[in-house]
Amino acid sequence: MSDTSIREVEDFPFTLLRHWSLYNAMLHSPYLCTRLRLYTAKGRSRLDNLLAKMGISREYAKQLWTHTPRELKKSLPDKLEKVETGVGLELVQGKVFERGWGYKGTFSATDVVQIIEATLVSIEEGSGKENITPREEGKDDPSERFRQREGEMKAEWVTRFWRALDSIDKYPPIPPTNLTSRVDLLITNLPSGKHLHRTILSTGQSIIEKRAIKNLRSFRITTLREGPYLALFEHPIALTKLATWLCEVSAEEDRGRARRVQPGLVIACLIPSRAVFLVVGVTAKTTADDGNETVGNKFGLAFGRVAKREVRGLGMKIDAFEPGVVEVREGDLPRFLEVLNLEIARQ
């Protein structure tokens, strides 16, 4: 299809709907996860009941979207409109631009964003580098090993960046991929998008089931120290997406509670290969007096102030566009959280 085959369509906040089944797209939707609590068995029952109220069988819901009957695709907006108010899904529909590439498929703007994000954080299978601790690499100078691994990590990130850029470039380079268009690159990177969303859901669900989110005076905190997908969350984008999802889930569960709760969440992920924690701070959406939603991340400002103050003996580094992201030496995490807690309390 030509470059003019771009149109505005009705869209839903369902994850990669055009490239997944309706059931999986809804199950991995951050919006539906928080509203229906799909990270619990009871929440997944709510999803089954919602599909039943919409008159959609499990057989059709679990088919690939490309194999779903055309009549169901056309009637989905009307079916959602009939049930969305009763289950608190008022924002479930919206507008988005999509483009078709003939038989190769159709991608919406949100699809492309999700695939690009996943491409930036994806890890080459079998690399094995990102979960190796310094103690496993011999008796060389620890600082030299740290600098070497940091250089390797940045080189990997640059490679992923160019791969992501090629996916949206009008004329991506043919060698060494031998692909002739950006849609081929999007299709190639599509499994990474699905994997990222599955990993966020499963990791977040595990954190919630273990009650691993603790309350401090000024914010909530959870720490990732082990797990099969630990390496994925050493990238700020992946860890921020997990933190944002957990923060929104916590805010949803706090609605209606009489006691005052903290709207912010800090999540720290251990990077064993460099003996540091990647720390991300996010704040849930808040509503201003005029009814408009406002988003602010006071953690970023607090991180910056703590760093500028150069607290003696506290090893930390800010090396990201988002100020709410910082690296802290493994042994300094407790003290960093203490200083950050005091800093936020002053605001």
Phi and psi in degrees as GROMACS dihedral restraints (atoms count N, CA, C in turn):
[ dihedral_restraints ]
;  ai    aj    ak    al  type     phi  dphi    fc
    3     4     5     6     1   -79.6    20    10
    4     5     6     7     1   172.0    20    10
    6     7     8     9     1   -67.4    20    10
    7     8     9    10     1   -13.2    20    10
    9    10    11    12     1   -87.7    20    10
   10    11    12    13     1    -0.6    20    10
   12    13    14    15     1   -83.0    20    10
   13    14    15    16     1    53.7    20    10
   15    16    17    18     1  -117.2    20    10
   16    17    18    19     1   130.9    20    10
   18    19    20    21     1  -142.1    20    10
   19    20    21    22     1   157.3    20    10
   21    22    23    24     1   -91.8    20    10
   22    23    24    25     1   130.9    20    10
   24    25    26    27     1  -135.3    20    10
   25    26    27    28     1   165.4    20    10
   27    28    29    30     1   -71.0    20    10
   28    29    30    31     1   133.7    20    10
   30    31    32    33     1  -135.7    20    10
   31    32    33    34     1   163.6    20    10
   33    34    35    36     1  -129.0    20    10
   34    35    36    37     1   149.6    20    10
   36    37    38    39     1   -77.2    20    10
   37    38    39    40     1    52.4    20    10
   39    40    41    42     1  -103.1    20    10
   40    41    42    43     1   134.7    20    10
   42    43    44    45     1   -69.3    20    10
   43    44    45    46     1   116.9    20    10
   45    46    47    48     1    48.1    20    10
   46    47    48    49     1    46.8    20    10
   48    49    50    51     1   -56.2    20    10
   49    50    51    52     1   -42.3    20    10
   51    52    53    54     1   -69.5    20    10
   52    53    54    55     1   -10.7    20    10
   54    55    56    57     1  -125.2    20    10
   55    56    57    58     1    14.2    20    10
   57    58    59    60     1  -139.1    20    10
   58    59    60    61     1  -179.8    20    10
   60    61    62    63     1   -83.1    20    10
   61    62    63    64     1   158.9    20    10
   63    64    65    66     1   -59.1    20    10
   64    65    66    67     1   -40.2    20    10
   66    67    68    69     1   -63.7    20    10
   67    68    69    70     1   -49.2    20    10
   69    70    71    72     1   -66.3    20    10
   70    71    72    73     1   -37.3    20    10
   72    73    74    75     1   -63.2    20    10
   73    74    75    76     1   -39.6    20    10
   75    76    77    78     1   -73.5    20    10
   76    77    78    79     1   -39.4    20    10
   78    79    80    81     1   -62.7    20    10
   79    80    81    82     1   -34.3    20    10
   81    82    83    84     1   -99.3    20    10
   82    83    84    85     1     9.5    20    10
   84    85    86    87     1   -77.4    20    10
   85    86    87    88     1   120.6    20    10
   87    88    89    90     1   -56.0    20    10
   88    89    90    91     1   -38.0    20    10
   90    91    92    93     1   -63.9    20    10
   91    92    93    94     1   -49.6    20    10
   93    94    95    96     1   -69.3    20    10
   94    95    96    97     1   -34.4    20    10
   96    97    98    99     1   -58.2    20    10
   97    98    99   100     1   -43.7    20    10
   99   100   101   102     1   -74.6    20    10
  100   101   102   103     1   -39.1    20    10
  102   103   104   105     1   -73.0    20    10
  103   104   105   106     1   -41.5    20    10
  105   106   107   108     1  -100.9    20    10
  106   107   108   109     1    -2.8    20    10
  108   109   110   111     1    55.4    20    10
  109   110   111   112     1    54.6    20    10
  111   112   113   114     1   -71.1    20    10
  112   113   114   115     1    -5.8    20    10
  114   115   116   117     1   -81.0    20    10
  115   116   117   118     1     1.4    20    10
  117   118   119   120     1  -118.8    20    10
  118   119   120   121     1   159.2    20    10
  120   121   122   123     1   -62.7    20    10
  121   122   123   124     1   -38.7    20    10
  123   124   125   126     1   -65.0    20    10
  124   125   126   127     1   -37.1    20    10
  126   127   128   129     1   -65.9    20    10
  127   128   129   130     1   -39.2    20    10
  129   130   131   132     1   -67.1    20    10
  130   131   132   133     1   -30.0    20    10
  132   133   134   135     1   -66.4    20    10
  133   134   135   136     1   -36.3    20    10
  135   136   137   138     1   -61.3    20    10
  136   137   138   139     1   -39.3    20    10
  138   139   140   141     1   -64.0    20    10
  139   140   141   142     1   -41.8    20    10
  141   142   143   144     1   -61.5    20    10
  142   143   144   145     1   -42.2    20    10
  144   145   146   147     1   -66.3    20    10
  145   146   147   148     1   -37.1    20    10
  147   148   149   150     1   -63.6    20    10
  148   149   150   151     1   -44.3    20    10
  150   151   152   153     1   -63.6    20    10
  151   152   153   154     1   -37.4    20    10
  153   154   155   156     1   -64.8    20    10
  154   155   156   157     1   -42.3    20    10
  156   157   158   159     1   -63.5    20    10
  157   158   159   160     1   -30.5    20    10
  159   160   161   162     1   -80.8    20    10
  160   161   162   163     1    -6.4    20    10
  162   163   164   165     1    76.2    20    10
  163   164   165   166     1    29.8    20    10
  165   166   167   168     1  -111.5    20    10
  166   167   168   169     1   121.0    20    10
  168   169   170   171     1   -74.3    20    10
  169   170   171   172     1   157.7    20    10
  171   172   173   174     1   -62.5    20    10
  172   173   174   175     1   -32.6    20    10
  174   175   176   177     1   -60.0    20    10
  175   176   177   178     1   -47.4    20    10
  177   178   179   180     1   -72.0    20    10
  178   179   180   181     1   -37.0    20    10
  180   181   182   183     1   -64.8    20    10
  181   182   183   184     1   -29.2    20    10
  183   184   185   186     1   -98.6    20    10
  184   185   186   187     1     4.5    20    10
  186   187   188   189     1   -79.5    20    10
  187   188   189   190     1   151.4    20    10
  189   190   191   192     1   -56.3    20    10
  190   191   192   193     1   143.2    20    10
  192   193   194   195     1   -57.6    20    10
  193   194   195   196     1   -34.6    20    10
  195   196   197   198     1   -66.9    20    10
  196   197   198   199     1   -21.1    20    10
  198   199   200   201     1  -100.0    20    10
  199   200   201   202     1    -2.6    20    10
  201   202   203   204     1   -71.6    20    10
  202   203   204   205     1   138.8    20    10
  204   205   206   207     1   -54.6    20    10
  205   206   207   208     1   140.5    20    10
  207   208   209   210     1   -58.7    20    10
  208   209   210   211     1   -37.0    20    10
  210   211   212   213     1   -62.1    20    10
  211   212   213   214     1   -38.4    20    10
  213   214   215   216     1   -68.1    20    10
  214   215   216   217     1   -40.2    20    10
  216   217   218   219     1   -60.1    20    10
  217   218   219   220     1   -43.4    20    10
  219   220   221   222     1   -69.8    20    10
  220   221   222   223     1   -33.8    20    10
  222   223   224   225     1   -88.6    20    10
  223   224   225   226     1    -7.0    20    10
  225   226   227   228     1   -57.7    20    10
  226   227   228   229     1   -44.1    20    10
  228   229   230   231     1   -58.4    20    10
  229   230   231   232     1   -42.0    20    10
  231   232   233   234     1   -67.2    20    10
  232   233   234   235     1   -39.0    20    10
  234   235   236   237     1   -64.7    20    10
  235   236   237   238     1   -39.8    20    10
  237   238   239   240     1   -67.6    20    10
  238   239   240   241     1   -39.5    20    10
  240   241   242   243     1   -61.9    20    10
  241   242   243   244     1   -32.1    20    10
  243   244   245   246     1   -72.7    20    10
  244   245   246   247     1   -25.3    20    10
  246   247   248   249     1  -115.1    20    10
  247   248   249   250     1   -13.0    20    10
  249   250   251   252     1   -64.5    20    10
  250   251   252   253     1   -38.3    20    10
  252   253   254   255     1   -66.9    20    10
  253   254   255   256     1   -39.5    20    10
  255   256   257   258     1   -66.8    20    10
  256   257   258   259     1   -22.7    20    10
  258   259   260   261     1  -115.5    20    10
  259   260   261   262     1    13.6    20    10
  261   262   263   264     1    72.2    20    10
  262   263   264   265     1    36.6    20    10
  264   265   266   267     1  -114.9    20    10
  265   266   267   268     1    47.7    20    10
  267   268   269   270     1   -62.2    20    10
  268   269   270   271     1   -25.9    20    10
  270   271   272   273     1  -101.4    20    10
  271   272   273   274     1    23.1    20    10
  273   274   275   276     1   -76.7    20    10
  274   275   276   277     1   -15.1    20    10
  276   277   278   279     1  -123.0    20    10
  277   278   279   280     1   148.7    20    10
  279   280   281   282     1  -162.5    20    10
  280   281   282   283     1  -164.6    20    10
  282   283   284   285     1  -115.4    20    10
  283   284   285   286     1   147.3    20    10
  285   286   287   288     1  -154.6    20    10
  286   287   288   289     1   158.4    20    10
  288   289   290   291     1   -95.7    20    10
  289   290   291   292     1   141.3    20    10
  291   292   293   294     1  -134.0    20    10
  292   293   294   295     1   157.9    20    10
  294   295   296   297     1  -135.0    20    10
  295   296   297   298     1   137.3    20    10
  297   298   299   300     1  -102.6    20    10
  298   299   300   301     1   141.0    20    10
  300   301   302   303     1  -116.1    20    10
  301   302   303   304     1    49.2    20    10
  303   304   305   306     1    60.8    20    10
  304   305   306   307     1  -134.0    20    10
  306   307   308   309     1   -69.3    20    10
  307   308   309   310     1   -15.0    20    10
  309   310   311   312     1   -74.7    20    10
  310   311   312   313     1   -16.9    20    10
  312   313   314   315     1   122.9    20    10
  313   314   315   316     1   177.8    20    10
  315   316   317   318     1  -124.1    20    10
  316   317   318   319     1   134.7    20    10
  318   319   320   321     1  -123.6    20    10
  319   320   321   322     1   131.7    20    10
  321   322   323   324     1   -88.8    20    10
  322   323   324   325     1   168.6    20    10
  324   325   326   327     1   -60.8    20    10
  325   326   327   328     1   -39.4    20    10
  327   328   329   330     1   -68.6    20    10
  328   329   330   331     1   -35.0    20    10
  330   331   332   333     1   -58.3    20    10
  331   332   333   334     1   -47.0    20    10
  333   334   335   336     1   -63.0    20    10
  334   335   336   337     1   -43.1    20    10
  336   337   338   339     1   -60.5    20    10
  337   338   339   340     1   -44.7    20    10
  339   340   341   342     1   -65.8    20    10
  340   341   342   343     1   -38.2    20    10
  342   343   344   345     1   -69.3    20    10
  343   344   345   346     1   -40.4    20    10
  345   346   347   348     1   -64.1    20    10
  346   347   348   349     1   -43.6    20    10
  348   349   350   351     1   -58.3    20    10
  349   350   351   352     1   -45.0    20    10
  351   352   353   354     1   -66.3    20    10
  352   353   354   355     1   -35.3    20    10
  354   355   356   357     1   -63.7    20    10
  355   356   357   358     1   -37.1    20    10
  357   358   359   360     1   -67.1    20    10
  358   359   360   361     1   -28.2    20    10
  360   361   362   363     1  -108.5    20    10
  361   362   363   364     1    -4.1    20    10
  363   364   365   366     1   -66.2    20    10
  364   365   366   367     1   152.1    20    10
  366   367   368   369     1  -116.8    20    10
  367   368   369   370     1   134.4    20    10
  369   370   371   372     1   -64.6    20    10
  370   371   372   373     1   130.3    20    10
  372   373   374   375     1   -63.4    20    10
  373   374   375   376     1   135.9    20    10
  375   376   377   378     1    81.8    20    10
  376   377   378   379     1     3.3    20    10
  378   379   380   381     1   -66.4    20    10
  379   380   381   382     1   -43.2    20    10
  381   382   383   384     1    67.0    20    10
  382   383   384   385     1     3.4    20    10
  384   385   386   387     1   -81.5    20    10
  385   386   387   388     1   -30.8    20    10
  387   388   389   390     1   -87.4    20    10
  388   389   390   391     1    -2.0    20    10
  390   391   392   393     1  -119.7    20    10
  391   392   393   394     1    16.3    20    10
  393   394   395   396     1   -88.6    20    10
  394   395   396   397     1   124.8    20    10
  396   397   398   399     1   -83.5    20    10
  397   398   399   400     1   156.7    20    10
  399   400   401   402     1   -57.3    20    10
  400   401   402   403     1   -31.8    20    10
  402   403   404   405     1   -68.2    20    10
  403   404   405   406     1   -19.5    20    10
  405   406   407   408     1   -87.9    20    10
  406   407   408   409     1    -3.4    20    10
  408   409   410   411     1  -103.8    20    10
  409   410   411   412     1    14.7    20    10
  411   412   413   414     1   102.2    20    10
  412   413   414   415     1  -162.9    20    10
  414   415   416   417     1  -109.8    20    10
  415   416   417   418     1    26.8    20    10
  417   418   419   420     1   -71.2    20    10
  418   419   420   421     1   172.5    20    10
  420   421   422   423     1   -60.3    20    10
  421   422   423   424     1   123.1    20    10
  423   424   425   426     1   -58.2    20    10
  424   425   426   427     1   -41.5    20    10
  426   427   428   429     1   -64.9    20    10
  427   428   429   430     1   -35.4    20    10
  429   430   431   432     1   -68.1    20    10
  430   431   432   433     1   -41.0    20    10
  432   433   434   435     1   -63.4    20    10
  433   434   435   436     1   -39.2    20    10
  435   436   437   438     1   -61.2    20    10
  436   437   438   439     1   -48.2    20    10
  438   439   440   441     1   -65.4    20    10
  439   440   441   442     1   -36.9    20    10
  441   442   443   444     1   -65.3    20    10
  442   443   444   445     1   -45.6    20    10
  444   445   446   447     1   -67.4    20    10
  445   446   447   448     1   -36.5    20    10
  447   448   449   450     1   -62.5    20    10
  448   449   450   451     1   -41.7    20    10
  450   451   452   453     1   -64.8    20    10
  451   452   453   454     1   -40.4    20    10
  453   454   455   456     1   -63.4    20    10
  454   455   456   457     1   -42.1    20    10
  456   457   458   459     1   -62.3    20    10
  457   458   459   460     1   -45.3    20    10
  459   460   461   462     1   -65.7    20    10
  460   461   462   463     1   -36.3    20    10
  462   463   464   465     1   -64.1    20    10
  463   464   465   466     1   -39.6    20    10
  465   466   467   468     1   -64.0    20    10
  466   467   468   469     1   -41.2    20    10
  468   469   470   471     1   -64.4    20    10
  469   470   471   472     1   -38.3    20    10
  471   472   473   474     1   -64.7    20    10
  472   473   474   475     1   -41.1    20    10
  474   475   476   477     1   -60.4    20    10
  475   476   477   478     1   -44.1    20    10
  477   478   479   480     1   -64.6    20    10
  478   479   480   481     1   -36.6    20    10
  480   481   482   483     1   -61.2    20    10
  481   482   483   484     1   -47.1    20    10
  483   484   485   486     1   -65.7    20    10
  484   485   486   487     1   -35.0    20    10
  486   487   488   489     1   -63.9    20    10
  487   488   489   490     1   -41.6    20    10
  489   490   491   492     1   -66.8    20    10
  490   491   492   493     1   -40.9    20    10
  492   493   494   495     1   -64.1    20    10
  493   494   495   496     1   -39.5    20    10
  495   496   497   498     1   -60.8    20    10
  496   497   498   499     1   -28.0    20    10
  498   499   500   501     1   -70.3    20    10
  499   500   501   502     1   -20.7    20    10
  501   502   503   504     1  -116.4    20    10
  502   503   504   505     1    -0.9    20    10
  504   505   506   507     1   -76.5    20    10
  505   506   507   508     1   138.4    20    10
  507   508   509   510     1   -65.3    20    10
  508   509   510   511     1   -33.8    20    10
  510   511   512   513     1  -127.4    20    10
  511   512   513   514     1    75.0    20    10
  513   514   515   516     1   -66.2    20    10
  514   515   516   517     1   150.6    20    10
  516   517   518   519     1   -64.9    20    10
  517   518   519   520     1   138.5    20    10
  519   520   521   522     1   -74.3    20    10
  520   521   522   523     1   -56.1    20    10
  522   523   524   525     1   -78.0    20    10
  523   524   525   526     1   148.9    20    10
  525   526   527   528     1   -91.7    20    10
  526   527   528   529     1     6.4    20    10
  528   529   530   531     1   -79.0    20    10
  529   530   531   532     1   -25.4    20    10
  531   532   533   534     1    61.0    20    10
  532   533   534   535     1    24.7    20    10
  534   535   536   537     1  -100.2    20    10
  535   536   537   538     1   146.4    20    10
  537   538   539   540     1  -105.6    20    10
  538   539   540   541     1    -6.2    20    10
  540   541   542   543     1  -153.4    20    10
  541   542   543   544     1   163.2    20    10
  543   544   545   546     1   -67.9    20    10
  544   545   546   547     1   -29.8    20    10
  546   547   548   549     1   -64.1    20    10
  547   548   549   550     1   -33.0    20    10
  549   550   551   552     1   -64.0    20    10
  550   551   552   553     1   -38.6    20    10
  552   553   554   555     1   -68.7    20    10
  553   554   555   556     1   -38.0    20    10
  555   556   557   558     1   -62.5    20    10
  556   557   558   559     1   -43.3    20    10
  558   559   560   561     1   -63.4    20    10
  559   560   561   562     1   -40.8    20    10
  561   562   563   564     1   -63.1    20    10
  562   563   564   565     1   -37.7    20    10
  564   565   566   567     1   -88.5    20    10
  565   566   567   568     1    -4.6    20    10
  567   568   569   570     1   -57.8    20    10
  568   569   570   571     1   -42.3    20    10
  570   571   572   573     1   -58.2    20    10
  571   572   573   574     1   -31.3    20    10
  573   574   575   576     1   -64.6    20    10
  574   575   576   577     1   -37.4    20    10
  576   577   578   579     1   -63.9    20    10
  577   578   579   580     1   -44.3    20    10
  579   580   581   582     1   -64.7    20    10
  580   581   582   583     1   -41.8    20    10
  582   583   584   585     1   -62.6    20    10
  583   584   585   586     1   -40.4    20    10
  585   586   587   588     1   -62.0    20    10
  586   587   588   589     1   -44.8    20    10
  588   589   590   591     1   -69.1    20    10
  589   590   591   592     1   -38.6    20    10
  591   592   593   594     1   -61.9    20    10
  592   593   594   595     1   -41.7    20    10
  594   595   596   597     1   -66.5    20    10
  595   596   597   598     1   -42.8    20    10
  597   598   599   600     1   -61.0    20    10
  598   599   600   601     1   -45.0    20    10
  600   601   602   603     1   -64.1    20    10
  601   602   603   604     1   -47.4    20    10
  603   604   605   606     1   -68.3    20    10
  604   605   606   607     1   -39.6    20    10
  606   607   608   609     1   -67.7    20    10
  607   608   609   610     1   -45.6    20    10
  609   610   611   612     1   -62.1    20    10
  610   611   612   613     1   -41.2    20    10
  612   613   614   615     1   -62.3    20    10
  613   614   615   616     1   -41.0    20    10
  615   616   617   618     1   -63.6    20    10
  616   617   618   619     1   -41.6    20    10
  618   619   620   621     1   -61.7    20    10
  619   620   621   622     1   -43.1    20    10
  621   622   623   624     1   -67.6    20    10
  622   623   624   625     1   -44.1    20    10
  624   625   626   627     1   -63.7    20    10
  625   626   627   628     1   -34.2    20    10
  627   628   629   630     1   -83.6    20    10
  628   629   630   631     1    -2.4    20    10
  630   631   632   633     1    52.6    20    10
  631   632   633   634     1    46.8    20    10
  633   634   635   636     1   -88.0    20    10
  634   635   636   637     1     2.0    20    10
  636   637   638   639     1   -93.4    20    10
  637   638   639   640     1   116.3    20    10
  639   640   641   642     1  -104.2    20    10
  640   641   642   643     1   149.5    20    10
  642   643   644   645     1   -96.6    20    10
  643   644   645   646     1   123.3    20    10
  645   646   647   648     1  -103.6    20    10
  646   647   648   649     1  -177.0    20    10
  648   649   650   651     1   -66.2    20    10
  649   650   651   652     1   -37.6    20    10
  651   652   653   654     1  -112.3    20    10
  652   653   654   655     1   -10.6    20    10
  654   655   656   657     1  -165.7    20    10
  655   656   657   658     1   173.4    20    10
  657   658   659   660     1   -97.4    20    10
  658   659   660   661     1   157.1    20    10
  660   661   662   663     1  -143.4    20    10
  661   662   663   664     1   139.5    20    10
  663   664   665   666     1  -141.9    20    10
  664   665   666   667     1   151.2    20    10
  666   667   668   669     1  -128.6    20    10
  667   668   669   670     1   134.4    20    10
  669   670   671   672     1  -104.7    20    10
  670   671   672   673     1   117.3    20    10
  672   673   674   675     1  -117.6    20    10
  673   674   675   676     1   -19.2    20    10
  675   676   677   678     1  -155.2    20    10
  676   677   678   679     1   169.5    20    10
  678   679   680   681     1   135.2    20    10
  679   680   681   682     1   158.3    20    10
  681   682   683   684     1   -66.6    20    10
  682   683   684   685     1   -22.1    20    10
  684   685   686   687     1  -113.0    20    10
  685   686   687   688     1    22.2    20    10
  687   688   689   690     1   -59.0    20    10
  688   689   690   691     1   -39.3    20    10
  690   691   692   693     1   -62.9    20    10
  691   692   693   694     1   -32.3    20    10
  693   694   695   696     1   -61.6    20    10
  694   695   696   697     1   -35.4    20    10
  696   697   698   699     1   -87.4    20    10
  697   698   699   700     1     9.7    20    10
  699   700   701   702     1   -79.0    20    10
  700   701   702   703     1    -7.4    20    10
  702   703   704   705     1   -92.9    20    10
  703   704   705   706     1   132.3    20    10
  705   706   707   708     1   -57.4    20    10
  706   707   708   709     1   -33.8    20    10
  708   709   710   711     1   -63.6    20    10
  709   710   711   712     1   -48.5    20    10
  711   712   713   714     1   -64.5    20    10
  712   713   714   715     1   -44.3    20    10
  714   715   716   717     1   -67.7    20    10
  715   716   717   718     1   -35.7    20    10
  717   718   719   720     1   -66.7    20    10
  718   719   720   721     1   -41.0    20    10
  720   721   722   723     1   -62.7    20    10
  721   722   723   724     1   -41.4    20    10
  723   724   725   726     1   -64.8    20    10
  724   725   726   727     1   -44.3    20    10
  726   727   728   729     1   -62.7    20    10
  727   728   729   730     1   -43.0    20    10
  729   730   731   732     1   -62.8    20    10
  730   731   732   733     1   -43.2    20    10
  732   733   734   735     1   -63.4    20    10
  733   734   735   736     1   -45.8    20    10
  735   736   737   738     1   -63.8    20    10
  736   737   738   739     1   -37.1    20    10
  738   739   740   741     1   -65.4    20    10
  739   740   741   742     1   -43.4    20    10
  741   742   743   744     1   -67.8    20    10
  742   743   744   745     1   -37.2    20    10
  744   745   746   747     1   -62.2    20    10
  745   746   747   748     1   -45.3    20    10
  747   748   749   750     1   -62.8    20    10
  748   749   750   751     1   -40.9    20    10
  750   751   752   753     1   -65.2    20    10
  751   752   753   754     1   -38.7    20    10
  753   754   755   756     1   -65.3    20    10
  754   755   756   757     1   -41.1    20    10
  756   757   758   759     1   -70.3    20    10
  757   758   759   760     1   -23.9    20    10
  759   760   761   762     1   -82.0    20    10
  760   761   762   763     1   -13.2    20    10
  762   763   764   765     1   -61.3    20    10
  763   764   765   766     1   133.2    20    10
  765   766   767   768     1    87.4    20    10
  766   767   768   769     1    -7.2    20    10
  768   769   770   771     1   -77.0    20    10
  769   770   771   772     1   142.7    20    10
  771   772   773   774     1   -74.2    20    10
  772   773   774   775     1   -35.3    20    10
  774   775   776   777     1   -77.5    20    10
  775   776   777   778     1   153.1    20    10
  777   778   779   780     1   -75.8    20    10
  778   779   780   781     1   132.7    20    10
  780   781   782   783     1  -119.9    20    10
  781   782   783   784     1   160.2    20    10
  783   784   785   786     1   -86.0    20    10
  784   785   786   787     1   130.4    20    10
  786   787   788   789     1   -81.4    20    10
  787   788   789   790     1    -9.5    20    10
  789   790   791   792     1  -103.1    20    10
  790   791   792   793     1   154.0    20    10
  792   793   794   795     1  -136.2    20    10
  793   794   795   796     1   136.5    20    10
  795   796   797   798     1  -117.2    20    10
  796   797   798   799     1   130.3    20    10
  798   799   800   801     1  -124.9    20    10
  799   800   801   802     1   133.2    20    10
  801   802   803   804     1  -119.4    20    10
  802   803   804   805     1   128.2    20    10
  804   805   806   807     1  -116.8    20    10
  805   806   807   808     1   126.1    20    10
  807   808   809   810     1   -73.8    20    10
  808   809   810   811     1   133.0    20    10
  810   811   812   813     1  -109.3    20    10
  811   812   813   814     1    92.4    20    10
  813   814   815   816     1   -59.7    20    10
  814   815   816   817     1   -33.7    20    10
  816   817   818   819     1   -64.7    20    10
  817   818   819   820     1   -19.6    20    10
  819   820   821   822     1  -125.0    20    10
  820   821   822   823     1     4.4    20    10
  822   823   824   825     1    54.5    20    10
  823   824   825   826     1    44.0    20    10
  825   826   827   828     1  -134.5    20    10
  826   827   828   829     1   161.7    20    10
  828   829   830   831     1  -106.0    20    10
  829   830   831   832     1   133.4    20    10
  831   832   833   834     1   -89.5    20    10
  832   833   834   835     1   121.7    20    10
  834   835   836   837     1  -115.8    20    10
  835   836   837   838     1   129.6    20    10
  837   838   839   840     1  -125.3    20    10
  838   839   840   841     1   134.7    20    10
  840   841   842   843     1  -119.9    20    10
  841   842   843   844     1   130.0    20    10
  843   844   845   846     1  -133.3    20    10
  844   845   846   847     1   160.3    20    10
  846   847   848   849     1  -126.0    20    10
  847   848   849   850     1   137.5    20    10
  849   850   851   852     1   -67.8    20    10
  850   851   852   853     1   158.1    20    10
  852   853   854   855     1   -63.6    20    10
  853   854   855   856     1   139.5    20    10
  855   856   857   858     1  -122.7    20    10
  856   857   858   859     1   160.1    20    10
  858   859   860   861     1  -110.6    20    10
  859   860   861   862     1   127.2    20    10
  861   862   863   864     1   -77.0    20    10
  862   863   864   865     1   173.9    20    10
  864   865   866   867     1   -63.5    20    10
  865   866   867   868     1   -27.9    20    10
  867   868   869   870     1   -85.1    20    10
  868   869   870   871     1     4.4    20    10
  870   871   872   873     1    91.3    20    10
  871   872   873   874     1    -8.3    20    10
  873   874   875   876     1   -82.4    20    10
  874   875   876   877     1   144.0    20    10
  876   877   878   879     1   -76.8    20    10
  877   878   879   880     1   134.5    20    10
  879   880   881   882     1  -124.2    20    10
  880   881   882   883     1   143.9    20    10
  882   883   884   885     1  -122.1    20    10
  883   884   885   886     1   126.2    20    10
  885   886   887   888     1  -142.6    20    10
  886   887   888   889     1   145.2    20    10
  888   889   890   891     1  -119.4    20    10
  889   890   891   892     1    87.0    20    10
  891   892   893   894     1   -70.5    20    10
  892   893   894   895     1   -15.1    20    10
  894   895   896   897     1   -64.8    20    10
  895   896   897   898     1   -37.2    20    10
  897   898   899   900     1   -59.5    20    10
  898   899   900   901     1   -44.3    20    10
  900   901   902   903     1   -65.1    20    10
  901   902   903   904     1   -40.2    20    10
  903   904   905   906     1   -66.6    20    10
  904   905   906   907     1   -41.9    20    10
  906   907   908   909     1   -57.8    20    10
  907   908   909   910     1   -44.5    20    10
  909   910   911   912     1   -62.6    20    10
  910   911   912   913     1   -41.5    20    10
  912   913   914   915     1   -67.1    20    10
  913   914   915   916     1   -39.1    20    10
  915   916   917   918     1   -64.2    20    10
  916   917   918   919     1   -40.7    20    10
  918   919   920   921     1   -66.9    20    10
  919   920   921   922     1   -42.3    20    10
  921   922   923   924     1   -66.8    20    10
  922   923   924   925     1   -29.6    20    10
  924   925   926   927     1   -71.6    20    10
  925   926   927   928     1   -18.5    20    10
  927   928   929   930     1    52.3    20    10
  928   929   930   931     1    62.0    20    10
  930   931   932   933     1   -58.3    20    10
  931   932   933   934     1   127.4    20    10
  933   934   935   936     1   -60.3    20    10
  934   935   936   937     1   128.2    20    10
  936   937   938   939     1    80.7    20    10
  937   938   939   940     1     1.8    20    10
  939   940   941   942     1   -99.4    20    10
  940   941   942   943     1   111.0    20    10
  942   943   944   945     1   -87.7    20    10
  943   944   945   946     1   108.4    20    10
  945   946   947   948     1  -148.0    20    10
  946   947   948   949     1   159.4    20    10
  948   949   950   951     1  -151.0    20    10
  949   950   951   952     1   134.1    20    10
  951   952   953   954     1  -101.7    20    10
  952   953   954   955     1   117.5    20    10
  954   955   956   957     1  -141.3    20    10
  955   956   957   958     1    57.1    20    10
  957   958   959   960     1  -155.4    20    10
  958   959   960   961     1   158.9    20    10
  960   961   962   963     1   -67.8    20    10
  961   962   963   964     1   -35.7    20    10
  963   964   965   966     1   -81.8    20    10
  964   965   966   967     1   120.0    20    10
  966   967   968   969     1   -66.9    20    10
  967   968   969   970     1   -18.0    20    10
  969   970   971   972     1   -84.4    20    10
  970   971   972   973     1    25.5    20    10
  972   973   974   975     1  -128.3    20    10
  973   974   975   976     1   130.4    20    10
  975   976   977   978     1  -149.9    20    10
  976   977   978   979     1   151.9    20    10
  978   979   980   981     1  -104.2    20    10
  979   980   981   982     1   136.7    20    10
  981   982   983   984     1  -130.9    20    10
  982   983   984   985     1   137.5    20    10
  984   985   986   987     1   -56.7    20    10
  985   986   987   988     1   144.7    20    10
  987   988   989   990     1   -53.5    20    10
  988   989   990   991     1   -44.9    20    10
  990   991   992   993     1   -76.0    20    10
  991   992   993   994     1   -12.2    20    10
  993   994   995   996     1   -97.9    20    10
  994   995   996   997     1    -0.1    20    10
  996   997   998   999     1   -59.5    20    10
  997   998   999  1000     1   -47.8    20    10
  999  1000  1001  1002     1   -56.8    20    10
 1000  1001  1002  1003     1   -43.3    20    10
 1002  1003  1004  1005     1   -68.6    20    10
 1003  1004  1005  1006     1   -37.6    20    10
 1005  1006  1007  1008     1   -61.2    20    10
 1006  1007  1008  1009     1   -44.3    20    10
 1008  1009  1010  1011     1   -63.3    20    10
 1009  1010  1011  1012     1   -37.0    20    10
 1011  1012  1013  1014     1   -63.7    20    10
 1012  1013  1014  1015     1   -46.6    20    10
 1014  1015  1016  1017     1   -66.0    20    10
 1015  1016  1017  1018     1   -41.9    20    10
 1017  1018  1019  1020     1   -63.9    20    10
 1018  1019  1020  1021     1   -39.1    20    10
 1020  1021  1022  1023     1   -59.8    20    10
 1021  1022  1023  1024     1   -43.6    20    10
 1023  1024  1025  1026     1   -67.2    20    10
 1024  1025  1026  1027     1   -40.1    20    10
 1026  1027  1028  1029     1   -64.6    20    10
 1027  1028  1029  1030     1   -44.2    20    10
 1029  1030  1031  1032     1   -68.5    20    10
 1030  1031  1032  1033     1   -36.2    20    10
 1032  1033  1034  1035     1   -62.0    20    10
 1033  1034  1035  1036     1   -26.2    20    10
 1035  1036  1037  1038     1   -75.6    20    10
 1036  1037  1038  1039     1   -17.4    20    10
